[in-house]
Amino acid sequence: LFERESSKEAEITIALIDLPHISNLNDFEPFINEPDVGIRTVDNPAGLSGAAALILPGSKNVIDDLDWLHQTGLAEAIQALHREARVPVIGICGGFQMLGTSISDPHRLESGRGTVMGLGLLDLTTTLAPDKSLVQRSGRHLDSGLAVHGYEIHHGRTIGRCRCLLRLDQEGETGGVSGNGLAWGSYLHGIFDVDEFRRWFIDDLRIKQGIEPRKKILARYDLEPALDRLAAAVRDQMEMDRLYQILGL
C-alpha cells in the first residue's frame, strides 16, 4: 500500500512501523492524498531518521511483534526518539496496547509467556481476553474538541491512570494520552478517516516541526472504503455460512 520512501515532496514524514503481523493497514490510507505528508514504512531503526511522528499500527499478534521490536532495535530507538527528540508516538489498536507498560495473556491467546513488558510510553496495562470486541464508536477528541468516529475490533481490556484521549457518545472515555501529550493511542480504527481531525493532527505535527499550519482541509477522504473495511472485518469474524442458514438464505 505504501512506498518505502515517499516519492512526493512532503514537508513532514510519518514513520509507520512495518510490524511482521501488521493489520488494518488501511487505517493510514487517508494520508496518501495529503500534499504535505509522506508516509514511510519502517522495519529498522535507521528508517526513523527525520520522522515527524511514529505510528504503531494494529497487530494480529501483539506479543510476537513486541519481541520483534526489541530484536530489531526499534523498541529502544522509538523510546529514545520519543524521550530525547520529543517525537510523537501514536498507537492504534495493537499499537496502542504496545505503548503501555505491560500486556498479559492469561488465556495463552498469543503466547505461553504470561505477561510481557510494553514500551512504557503510556501508564496503561492490557489483559488479552478470549472474547473479541467489535463495535462502532463515535465521540470527541478531547484535546482538539473535534468529532471522530470509527470502529473497534480487538481482544483485550486496557486500563490505566493516564488521561483519556476520547469522550464517546455512547459511554464514558477511552484511549490514553501521556502527560506531555507526545504519546497517545486508541482502539479506534478509522480515526484518521475524519478530514477535520486528520488535518488537526497534521497541523499539530507541522507546528512541532516549526512549520506554519495550513489551517484548512487539503484533501477529502471518501468514507466508502472505510465502510467496506468495517464490513470486511465483520465478515472475517463471523461464520457467514451459519448466518445465512439462520436467515434462510
C-alpha contacts under 8 A as a table, 3 or more apart, distances in Angstrom:
res1	aa1	res2	aa2	distance
1	L	25	L	7.94
2	F	39	I	6.98
2	F	40	R	7.17
2	F	41	T	6.89
3	E	6	S	6.04
3	E	7	S	7.74
3	E	39	I	7.77
3	E	40	R	6.77
3	E	41	T	7.17
4	R	40	R	5.49
4	R	41	T	5.43
4	R	42	V	7.44
5	E	38	G	7.94
5	E	39	I	7.31
5	E	40	R	5.17
5	E	41	T	7.37
6	S	9	E	7.86
6	S	10	A	7.62
6	S	38	G	5.16
6	S	39	I	5.97
6	S	40	R	6.06
7	S	38	G	7.89
8	K	35	P	7.95
8	K	38	G	6.99
9	E	36	D	7.43
9	E	38	G	7.83
10	A	13	T	6.61
10	A	35	P	6.77
10	A	36	D	4.73
10	A	37	V	4.90
10	A	38	G	5.24
11	E	36	D	5.13
11	E	37	V	6.19
11	E	38	G	7.74
12	I	36	D	6.45
12	I	37	V	5.26
12	I	38	G	6.37
12	I	51	A	7.19
12	I	52	A	5.97
12	I	205	L	7.75
12	I	206	R	7.02
13	T	37	V	5.77
13	T	38	G	4.63
13	T	39	I	5.81
13	T	40	R	6.92
13	T	50	G	7.26
13	T	51	A	5.07
13	T	52	A	5.60
13	T	53	A	7.24
14	I	37	V	7.29
14	I	38	G	6.18
14	I	39	I	4.99
14	I	40	R	6.18
14	I	51	A	5.46
14	I	52	A	5.74
14	I	53	A	5.04
14	I	54	L	5.92
14	I	55	I	7.32
15	A	39	I	6.03
15	A	40	R	4.89
15	A	41	T	5.86
15	A	42	V	6.26
15	A	47	G	7.65
15	A	48	L	6.26
15	A	51	A	5.80
15	A	52	A	7.75
15	A	53	A	6.25
15	A	54	L	4.79
15	A	55	I	6.21
16	L	39	I	6.76
16	L	40	R	5.93
16	L	41	T	4.74
16	L	42	V	5.95
16	L	54	L	6.02
16	L	55	I	4.91
16	L	56	L	6.38
16	L	57	P	7.26
17	I	41	T	5.83
17	I	42	V	4.95
17	I	43	D	6.25
17	I	54	L	7.27
17	I	55	I	6.18
17	I	56	L	5.50
17	I	57	P	6.96
18	D	22	I	6.64
18	D	41	T	5.63
18	D	42	V	5.37
18	D	43	D	5.37
19	L	22	I	4.85
19	L	43	D	7.28
19	L	57	P	7.77
19	L	59	S	7.19
19	L	65	D	6.15
19	L	68	W	7.83
20	P	65	D	6.45
20	P	68	W	7.77
21	H	59	S	5.28
21	H	60	K	5.27
21	H	61	N	6.02
21	H	62	V	7.91
21	H	65	D	6.67
22	I	25	L	6.99
22	I	57	P	6.71
22	I	58	G	5.82
22	I	59	S	4.59
22	I	60	K	6.41
23	S	57	P	7.07
23	S	58	G	4.97
23	S	59	S	5.06
23	S	60	K	6.18
24	N	27	D	5.81
24	N	57	P	7.40
24	N	58	G	5.98
24	N	59	S	7.97
24	N	189	H	7.79
25	L	28	F	6.16
25	L	29	E	7.62
25	L	57	P	7.07
25	L	58	G	7.52
26	N	29	E	5.10
27	D	30	P	7.36
27	D	189	H	6.29
27	D	190	G	5.46
27	D	191	I	7.72
27	D	192	F	6.86
27	D	193	D	7.49
28	F	31	F	5.88
28	F	32	I	7.64
28	F	192	F	6.97
29	E	32	I	5.55
30	P	33	N	6.60
30	P	34	E	7.51
30	P	192	F	6.52
30	P	193	D	5.86
30	P	221	Y	5.89
31	F	34	E	5.26
31	F	37	V	6.75
31	F	38	G	7.62
31	F	39	I	7.35
31	F	192	F	8.00
32	I	37	V	7.60
32	I	38	G	7.35
32	I	39	I	7.37
33	N	219	A	6.16
34	E	37	V	5.57
34	E	218	L	6.51
34	E	219	A	5.62
35	P	218	L	7.28
35	P	219	A	7.78
37	V	202	I	7.79
40	R	47	G	7.96
41	T	47	G	7.93
42	V	45	P	7.74
42	V	47	G	5.28
42	V	48	L	6.86
43	D	47	G	7.01
43	D	72	T	7.82
43	D	74	L	7.77
44	N	47	G	5.70
44	N	48	L	7.59
44	N	72	T	6.21
44	N	73	G	7.17
44	N	74	L	6.06
45	P	48	L	5.61
45	P	49	S	7.78
45	P	72	T	7.51
45	P	73	G	6.35
45	P	74	L	5.15
45	P	77	A	5.95
45	P	78	I	7.97
46	A	49	S	5.87
48	L	51	A	5.71
48	L	54	L	7.75
51	A	54	L	6.90
51	A	87	V	7.80
52	A	87	V	6.29
52	A	88	P	7.29
52	A	205	L	6.48
52	A	209	Q	7.01
53	A	87	V	5.62
53	A	88	P	4.91
53	A	89	V	5.93
53	A	90	I	7.65
53	A	205	L	7.38
54	L	78	I	7.83
54	L	87	V	7.33
54	L	88	P	6.31
54	L	89	V	4.78
54	L	90	I	6.22
55	I	89	V	5.81
55	I	90	I	4.73
55	I	91	G	5.76
55	I	92	I	7.75
55	I	95	G	7.77
56	L	89	V	7.58
56	L	90	I	6.12
56	L	91	G	4.64
56	L	92	I	6.38
56	L	94	G	7.83
56	L	95	G	4.51
56	L	96	F	7.34
57	P	91	G	6.03
57	P	92	I	5.16
57	P	93	C	6.92
57	P	94	G	6.60
57	P	95	G	5.00
57	P	96	F	7.98
58	G	91	G	7.89
58	G	92	I	5.74
58	G	93	C	5.10
58	G	94	G	4.41
58	G	95	G	5.40
59	S	62	V	5.48
59	S	65	D	7.35
59	S	93	C	7.60
59	S	94	G	5.01
59	S	95	G	6.95
60	K	94	G	7.67
61	N	64	D	5.62
61	N	65	D	6.22
61	N	110	E	6.11
62	V	65	D	5.09
62	V	66	L	6.06
62	V	94	G	5.86
62	V	95	G	7.74
62	V	97	Q	7.75
62	V	98	M	7.13
62	V	110	E	7.68
63	I	66	L	5.10
63	I	67	D	6.41
63	I	103	I	7.70
63	I	110	E	6.67
63	I	111	S	7.20
63	I	116	V	7.29
64	D	67	D	5.08
64	D	68	W	6.32
64	D	110	E	7.73
64	D	111	S	8.00
65	D	68	W	4.86
65	D	69	L	6.23
66	L	69	L	5.07
66	L	70	H	6.54
66	L	75	A	7.86
66	L	98	M	6.92
66	L	118	G	7.30
67	D	70	H	5.26
67	D	71	Q	6.13
68	W	71	Q	4.92
68	W	72	T	6.05
69	L	72	T	5.46
69	L	73	G	6.18
69	L	74	L	4.93
69	L	75	A	4.87
70	H	73	G	5.10
70	H	74	L	6.08
70	H	75	A	5.04
70	H	76	E	6.97
71	Q	74	L	7.68
72	T	75	A	7.69
73	G	76	E	5.64
73	G	77	A	6.24
74	L	77	A	4.89
74	L	78	I	5.87
75	A	78	I	5.27
75	A	79	Q	6.27
75	A	119	L	6.87
76	E	79	Q	5.11
76	E	80	A	6.05
77	A	80	A	5.07
77	A	81	L	6.08
78	I	81	L	5.28
78	I	82	H	6.07
78	I	89	V	7.91
79	Q	82	H	5.19
79	Q	83	R	6.04
79	Q	119	L	7.18
79	Q	121	L	7.69
80	A	83	R	5.06
80	A	84	E	5.67
80	A	85	A	7.51
81	L	84	E	5.35
81	L	85	A	4.96
81	L	86	R	6.33
81	L	87	V	5.79
82	H	85	A	5.81
82	H	86	R	4.63
82	H	87	V	4.61
82	H	88	P	6.23
82	H	89	V	6.85
82	H	182	L	7.62
83	R	86	R	5.49
83	R	87	V	7.58
86	R	182	L	7.03
87	V	182	L	6.94
88	P	182	L	4.47
88	P	183	A	5.58
89	V	182	L	6.38
89	V	183	A	4.79
89	V	184	W	6.68
90	I	95	G	7.65
90	I	96	F	7.33
90	I	183	A	5.75
90	I	184	W	5.12
90	I	185	G	5.41
91	G	94	G	7.27
91	G	95	G	4.13
91	G	96	F	3.98
91	G	97	Q	7.50
91	G	98	M	7.48
91	G	99	L	6.64
91	G	184	W	6.47
91	G	185	G	4.43
91	G	186	S	6.59
92	I	95	G	4.88
92	I	96	F	4.88
92	I	185	G	5.62
92	I	186	S	5.30
92	I	187	Y	5.65
92	I	188	L	6.77
92	I	189	H	6.91
93	C	96	F	4.98
93	C	97	Q	6.52
93	C	152	E	7.83
93	C	154	H	7.06
93	C	185	G	7.59
93	C	186	S	5.92
93	C	187	Y	4.04
93	C	188	L	6.70
93	C	189	H	7.20
94	G	97	Q	5.05
94	G	98	M	6.35
94	G	154	H	7.89
94	G	187	Y	7.65
95	G	98	M	5.00
95	G	99	L	6.49
95	G	185	G	7.55
96	F	99	L	5.31
96	F	100	G	7.16
96	F	184	W	7.62
96	F	185	G	4.75
96	F	186	S	5.67
96	F	187	Y	6.75
97	Q	100	G	5.65
97	Q	103	I	7.09
97	Q	118	G	7.61
97	Q	124	L	7.98
97	Q	125	T	7.57
97	Q	126	T	6.26
97	Q	158	T	7.32
98	M	101	T	7.78
98	M	102	S	7.69
98	M	103	I	7.58
98	M	118	G	5.07
98	M	119	L	6.00
99	L	118	G	5.97
99	L	119	L	5.07
99	L	120	G	5.78
99	L	121	L	5.27
99	L	122	L	5.61
99	L	124	L	7.86
99	L	185	G	7.63
100	G	103	I	7.65
100	G	118	G	5.27
100	G	119	L	6.07
100	G	120	G	4.99
100	G	121	L	6.03
100	G	122	L	4.72
100	G	123	D	5.76
100	G	124	L	4.56
100	G	125	T	5.64
100	G	126	T	7.46
101	T	117	M	5.75
101	T	118	G	4.58
101	T	119	L	6.15
101	T	120	G	4.27
101	T	121	L	7.27
101	T	122	L	6.72
101	T	123	D	6.15
101	T	124	L	5.80
101	T	125	T	5.74
102	S	115	T	6.70
102	S	116	V	5.61
102	S	117	M	4.28
102	S	118	G	4.64
102	S	120	G	7.64
102	S	124	L	7.36
102	S	125	T	5.08
102	S	126	T	6.35
103	I	115	T	5.58
103	I	116	V	5.44
103	I	117	M	6.38
103	I	118	G	6.55
103	I	125	T	6.01
103	I	126	T	4.71
103	I	127	T	5.76
103	I	128	L	7.32
104	S	114	G	5.63
104	S	115	T	4.11
104	S	116	V	6.46
104	S	125	T	7.99
104	S	126	T	6.17
104	S	127	T	4.63
104	S	128	L	6.11
105	D	108	R	5.32
105	D	109	L	6.44
105	D	110	E	7.02
105	D	111	S	7.03
105	D	112	G	7.53
105	D	113	R	7.40
105	D	114	G	5.14
105	D	115	T	6.12
105	D	127	T	6.06
105	D	128	L	5.15
105	D	129	A	7.51
106	P	109	L	7.88
106	P	114	G	5.68
106	P	115	T	7.83
106	P	127	T	7.58
106	P	128	L	7.21
106	P	129	A	7.94
107	H	128	L	7.54
107	H	129	A	6.95
107	H	130	P	7.12
108	R	111	S	5.06
108	R	112	G	5.13
108	R	113	R	7.68
108	R	114	G	7.30
109	L	128	L	7.38
109	L	129	A	7.76
109	L	130	P	7.16
111	S	114	G	7.40
113	R	116	V	7.26
117	M	120	G	7.72
120	G	123	D	6.81
121	L	178	S	7.03
121	L	183	A	6.42
122	L	162	C	6.76
122	L	176	G	7.07
122	L	177	V	6.88
122	L	178	S	5.61
122	L	183	A	6.95
122	L	184	W	7.41
123	D	160	G	5.63
123	D	161	R	5.83
123	D	162	C	5.55
123	D	178	S	7.56
124	L	158	T	6.56
124	L	159	I	5.51
124	L	160	G	4.07
124	L	161	R	6.64
124	L	162	C	7.13
124	L	176	G	7.91
125	T	158	T	5.58
125	T	159	I	5.61
125	T	160	G	6.12
126	T	156	G	6.29
126	T	157	R	5.48
126	T	158	T	4.26
126	T	159	I	6.56
127	T	156	G	5.24
127	T	157	R	5.36
127	T	158	T	6.56
128	L	155	H	5.56
128	L	156	G	3.79
128	L	157	R	6.40
129	A	132	K	7.32
129	A	155	H	5.49
129	A	156	G	4.87
129	A	157	R	7.19
130	P	155	H	6.64
130	P	156	G	7.91
131	D	155	H	6.37
132	K	153	I	6.69
132	K	154	H	5.41
132	K	155	H	4.71
132	K	156	G	7.45
133	S	152	E	6.59
133	S	153	I	5.23
133	S	154	H	5.35
133	S	155	H	6.40
134	L	151	Y	7.25
134	L	152	E	5.43
134	L	153	I	4.44
134	L	154	H	6.96
134	L	234	V	7.80
135	V	151	Y	5.62
135	V	152	E	5.38
135	V	153	I	6.84
136	Q	149	H	7.75
136	Q	150	G	5.95
136	Q	151	Y	4.15
136	Q	152	E	6.33
137	R	149	H	5.61
137	R	150	G	5.45
137	R	151	Y	5.32
137	R	152	E	7.19
137	R	168	L	7.08
137	R	169	D	7.75
137	R	170	Q	7.56
137	R	188	L	7.45
138	S	147	A	7.47
138	S	148	V	5.81
138	S	149	H	4.11
138	S	150	G	6.47
138	S	168	L	5.84
138	S	169	D	5.84
138	S	170	Q	7.49
139	G	147	A	5.75
139	G	148	V	5.55
139	G	149	H	6.30
139	G	166	L	6.53
139	G	167	R	5.44
139	G	168	L	4.00
139	G	169	D	4.79
139	G	170	Q	7.78
140	R	145	G	5.99
140	R	146	L	5.43
140	R	147	A	4.35
140	R	148	V	5.61
140	R	166	L	5.52
140	R	167	R	5.23
140	R	168	L	6.39
140	R	169	D	7.71
141	H	144	S	5.78
141	H	145	G	5.33
141	H	146	L	5.36
141	H	147	A	6.26
141	H	148	V	6.59
141	H	165	L	6.12
141	H	166	L	4.61
141	H	167	R	6.54
142	L	145	G	5.16
142	L	146	L	7.47
142	L	164	C	7.81
142	L	165	L	5.93
142	L	166	L	5.50
142	L	167	R	6.59
143	D	165	L	7.49
144	S	197	F	7.94
144	S	200	W	7.50
146	L	196	E	7.27
146	L	197	F	6.25
147	A	197	F	7.44
148	V	191	I	6.02
148	V	194	V	6.27
148	V	197	F	7.00
149	H	188	L	7.63
149	H	190	G	6.86
149	H	191	I	6.00
149	H	194	V	7.35
150	G	188	L	5.78
150	G	189	H	5.40
150	G	190	G	4.69
150	G	191	I	5.85
151	Y	187	Y	8.00
151	Y	188	L	5.50
151	Y	189	H	5.30
151	Y	190	G	6.81
151	Y	230	L	7.33
152	E	187	Y	5.70
152	E	188	L	5.26
152	E	189	H	6.01
153	I	187	Y	7.68
153	I	233	A	7.94
154	H	187	Y	7.63
162	C	176	G	5.93
162	C	177	V	6.10
162	C	178	S	6.12
162	C	179	G	7.16
163	R	176	G	5.68
163	R	177	V	5.51
163	R	178	S	7.03
163	R	179	G	7.53
164	C	167	R	7.70
164	C	173	E	6.13
164	C	174	T	5.54
164	C	175	G	5.30
164	C	176	G	4.50
164	C	177	V	5.98
165	L	173	E	7.35
165	L	174	T	6.07
165	L	175	G	4.78
165	L	176	G	4.95
165	L	177	V	5.77
165	L	184	W	7.25
165	L	185	G	7.41
165	L	186	S	7.35
166	L	173	E	5.52
166	L	174	T	5.34
166	L	175	G	6.16
167	R	171	E	7.91
167	R	172	G	6.06
167	R	173	E	4.33
167	R	174	T	6.53
168	L	171	E	5.51
168	L	172	G	5.68
168	L	173	E	5.62
168	L	174	T	7.25
169	D	172	G	7.65
174	T	186	S	7.12
175	G	184	W	7.51
175	G	185	G	5.65
175	G	186	S	4.26
175	G	187	Y	6.81
176	G	184	W	5.51
176	G	185	G	5.55
176	G	186	S	6.60
177	V	181	G	5.72
177	V	182	L	7.59
177	V	183	A	5.84
177	V	184	W	4.28
177	V	185	G	6.74
178	S	181	G	5.03
178	S	182	L	6.38
178	S	183	A	5.30
178	S	184	W	6.26
179	G	182	L	7.87
180	N	183	A	7.72
181	G	184	W	6.88
188	L	191	I	6.04
190	G	193	D	5.14
190	G	194	V	7.59
190	G	226	A	6.89
191	I	194	V	6.21
191	I	197	F	7.73
191	I	198	R	7.90
192	F	195	D	7.17
192	F	197	F	6.71
192	F	198	R	5.13
193	D	198	R	7.08
193	D	221	Y	6.38
193	D	223	L	7.17
193	D	226	A	7.44
194	V	197	F	5.52
194	V	198	R	6.05
194	V	221	Y	7.54
195	D	198	R	5.16
195	D	199	R	6.15
195	D	217	I	6.74
195	D	219	A	7.49
195	D	220	R	6.13
195	D	221	Y	6.58
196	E	199	R	5.31
196	E	200	W	6.23
196	E	217	I	6.73
197	F	200	W	4.98
197	F	201	F	6.16
198	R	201	F	5.08
198	R	202	I	6.21
199	R	202	I	5.02
199	R	203	D	5.94
199	R	215	K	7.57
199	R	216	K	7.17
199	R	217	I	6.03
199	R	218	L	7.88
200	W	203	D	5.14
200	W	204	D	6.02
200	W	215	K	7.73
201	F	204	D	5.11
201	F	205	L	6.40
202	I	205	L	5.11
202	I	206	R	6.22
203	D	206	R	4.81
203	D	207	I	6.18
203	D	212	E	7.84
203	D	213	P	4.73
203	D	214	R	6.46
203	D	215	K	7.01
204	D	207	I	5.17
204	D	208	K	6.33
204	D	213	P	7.34
205	L	208	K	5.03
205	L	209	Q	6.22
206	R	209	Q	5.04
206	R	210	G	6.28
206	R	211	I	4.85
206	R	212	E	6.38
206	R	213	P	5.81
207	I	210	G	5.01
207	I	211	I	5.29
207	I	212	E	6.14
207	I	213	P	6.19
208	K	211	I	7.46
214	R	217	I	7.90
217	I	220	R	7.21
222	D	225	P	6.64
222	D	226	A	7.83
223	L	226	A	5.29
223	L	227	L	6.49
224	E	227	L	5.11
224	E	228	D	6.20
225	P	228	D	4.94
225	P	229	R	6.18
226	A	229	R	5.08
226	A	230	L	6.36
227	L	230	L	5.08
227	L	231	A	6.23
228	D	231	A	5.09
228	D	232	A	6.12
229	R	232	A	5.03
229	R	233	A	6.09
230	L	233	A	5.05
230	L	234	V	6.24
231	A	234	V	5.14
231	A	235	R	6.22
232	A	235	R	5.09
232	A	236	D	6.08
233	A	236	D	5.07
233	A	237	Q	6.41
234	V	237	Q	5.28
234	V	238	M	6.29
235	R	238	M	5.30
235	R	239	E	7.57
235	R	240	M	6.61
238	M	243	L	7.92
239	E	242	R	5.41
239	E	243	L	6.30
240	M	243	L	4.89
240	M	244	Y	6.07
241	D	244	Y	5.18
241	D	245	Q	6.19
242	R	245	Q	4.99
242	R	246	I	6.28
243	L	246	I	5.11
243	L	247	L	6.23
244	Y	247	L	5.02
244	Y	248	G	6.03
244	Y	249	L	5.01
245	Q	248	G	4.98
245	Q	249	L	5.93
246	I	249	L	7.69
